[in-house]
Amino acid sequence: MEKVETKPKATDRPKRKRVGARDRLAFSNLDPNRQYRIIDATPERLATFEDAGYRVENIKDFMLGGQRTDVATPTDNSISVGGTKKQILVSIDRELYEFDQAEKQREGPDAREAGIKSQAQSEGLTGEVKLSTEARQKRT
């Protein structure tokens, strides 16, 4: 009886990974009642988020991986993202987060534009800017 060799299946092959690609950060043990965010670890940015009700989390308690070279390893409660730049994990109660998001939707781009116009007018600035695709079409 002859031995028949079977060809390996595509699923048995090792997965190809791009060179220079870095995995996305992955976290575990996240509280579903909180919203998490990674921010730059600068004093100004941290103060802004703390004033808004965010708290700094111990990133080592939540981060997966870190033992492979392509996954950031947390050190001193921050992760290095290149050069001297570091980032930290912060969280806020989900209710507060959703309230803030609803406020952003109510304000919208029109409200921001009106605020910018009123601020400019209060500073004595006047003028108008019009954008048109007609000028662009005439040039070409």
C-alpha positions in Angstrom: 0.0 0.0 0.0 1.3 3.4 -1.0 1.5 6.3 1.5 -0.3 9.4 0.1 1.0 12.7 1.2 -1.7 15.3 1.9 -1.1 18.9 1.0 -1.2 21.3 4.0 -4.3 23.4 4.2 -4.2 27.2 4.0 -5.4 27.4 7.6 -2.4 25.5 8.8 0.0 28.0 7.4 1.4 30.7 9.7 -0.3 34.1 9.4 1.7 36.7 7.6 2.4 39.9 9.6 3.5 43.1 8.0 6.9 44.4 8.8 6.9 47.5 11.0 3.3 47.1 11.9 2.4 47.6 15.5 -0.5 45.9 17.2 -3.3 48.0 18.6 -3.4 48.4 22.3 -5.6 45.9 24.0 -7.1 46.1 27.4 -8.9 43.7 29.7 -11.0 44.0 33.0 -12.6 47.2 31.8 -15.6 48.4 33.9 -18.6 48.6 31.6 -19.9 51.6 33.7 -16.8 53.7 32.7 -15.5 55.1 29.5 -11.8 54.8 28.9 -9.4 56.9 26.9 -5.6 57.2 26.3 -4.3 60.7 26.5 -0.9 62.3 26.3 0.9 62.4 29.7 1.5 66.2 29.8 0.6 68.2 32.9 -1.7 70.5 31.0 -3.6 67.7 29.3 -3.9 65.7 32.5 -5.2 68.7 34.4 -7.8 69.4 31.8 -9.1 65.8 32.0 -9.0 65.7 35.8 -11.0 69.0 35.9 -13.6 67.3 33.6 -14.1 64.4 36.0 -11.7 61.9 34.6 -9.5 59.8 36.9 -6.1 58.3 36.1 -6.1 54.5 35.9 -3.2 52.2 36.6 -2.6 51.0 33.1 -0.8 47.9 34.2 -4.0 46.6 35.7 -5.8 46.8 32.3 -3.2 46.3 29.5 -2.9 43.0 27.7 0.4 41.9 26.1 3.6 43.9 26.6 5.9 40.9 26.6 6.4 40.8 22.8 8.5 43.4 21.0 5.6 44.7 18.9 3.4 45.5 21.9 4.0 48.6 24.0 5.1 47.7 27.6 3.7 49.9 30.3 6.3 51.5 32.6 5.6 53.8 35.5 1.8 53.9 34.7 2.3 55.1 31.2 3.2 53.8 27.8 5.9 55.1 25.5 4.6 56.1 22.1 7.9 57.2 20.6 10.7 59.5 21.6 10.0 61.0 25.0 6.2 61.1 24.4 4.2 59.0 26.9 0.5 58.4 27.3 -1.7 57.3 30.2 -5.1 55.7 30.6 -8.0 57.8 32.1 -11.6 56.9 32.7 -14.9 58.7 33.5 -18.3 57.5 34.6 -20.3 56.4 31.5 -23.2 58.7 32.5 -21.0 61.8 32.5 -19.4 60.7 29.2 -22.8 60.3 27.5 -23.9 63.7 28.9 -20.8 65.3 27.4 -21.4 63.7 24.1 -25.0 64.9 24.1 -23.8 68.4 24.8 -21.4 68.2 21.8 -24.3 67.1 19.6 -26.5 70.0 20.8 -23.7 72.5 20.2 -22.8 71.2 16.8 -20.7 72.9 14.1 -23.3 75.7 13.6 -23.2 76.7 17.3 -19.4 76.7 17.3 -19.4 78.9 14.2 -21.8 81.3 15.8 -19.6 81.4 18.9 -16.6 82.2 16.9 -18.4 85.0 15.0 -19.7 86.6 18.2 -16.2 86.4 19.8 -14.7 88.0 16.7 -17.4 90.8 16.6 -16.9 91.5 20.3 -13.2 92.0 19.6 -14.0 94.5 16.8 -13.2 92.2 13.9 -15.5 92.3 10.9 -15.4 90.7 7.5 -16.7 87.8 5.5 -15.1 84.8 3.8 -16.8 83.0 1.0 -15.7 79.7 -0.4 -16.7 78.7 -3.9 -15.9 75.9 -6.3 -16.4 78.2 -9.2 -13.0 79.9 -8.8 -11.3 76.6 -8.6 -13.0 75.4 -11.8 -12.0 78.6 -13.7 -8.3 78.2 -12.9 -8.0 74.8 -14.4 
